[in-house]
Amino acid sequence: MPPALVLDNLTVAYDRHSAVHHLSGRFEPGSLTALVGPNGAGKSTLLKALTGELRAAEGRIDLGGLKPGDLAYLPQHSALDRTFPIDVLEMVLLGLWGRVGPFGRVTMAMREEGRRALSAVKLAGFERRSIASLSVGQLQRALFARVLLQDAPIILLDEPFNAIDARTTADLVQQIYRWHGERRTVVAALHDLGQVREHFPQTLLLARRCVDWGPTARVLTAENQFRARGMAENWAASAAICRSAVA
């Protein structure tokens, strides 16, 4: 059972302008939560802060004794360099970095783990294919296989269903359900509210600040969505520097 993931007055900033502003709350152990909000609401920023890629300007993140490296993070596929000369199995085996480290050796048993992970996401036989040759849906399946190898108690997904077909989405949703059934904590940034209502019992609606956080049916009201759009549209890059973010 993973620990609760607690945010205490968390502020994350770019160039001292807040991207996530004074956010407090908790992702309960084993919860399945959608992270939603307008474009520029701070969803990806929050996930990067949870992984330790971005540092808090104010407040704190309590991982309950875990280290940021103990979390599994699936970035948006558009952020990946698909021209990098690596095959599918090698990319998946990067999920073992926490076990192997920079100087360790990937064993035959580990390679077999990677093959089983690819089989679990219906990519058996793709091991030697270059990542450049994959379709968007196939690449996303391979990234899910990499997360499988990490075997992490907390899983963070950034737009996991973006630009992929319905069949791939359905298969990946089933993998998310399996993680949830194993009592892992899953947080996924999403834009399709239909998917959120159908598959995610908890939702955090973000517009740089928290609009609402709780049961999805309560959070995704028309009133809350209107409020979130207004908050996002009223934010300006020329706004005064956040005092919390001043070094």
Buried (B, 14 or more C-beta within 10 A) or exposed (E): EBBBBBBBEBBBBEEBBBBBBBBEBBBBBBBBBBBBBBEBBBBBBBBBBBBBEBEBBBBEBEBBEBEBEBBBBBBBBEEEEBEEEBBBBBBBBBBBBBEBEEEEEBEEEBBEBBBEBBBBBBBEEBBEBBBEEBEBBBBBBBBBBBBBBBBBBBBBBBBBBBEBEEEBBEBBBEBBEEBBEEEBBBBBBBBBBEBBBEBBBBBBBBBBBBBBBBEBEEBBEEEBBEBBBEBBEEBEEEEEEBEBBEE
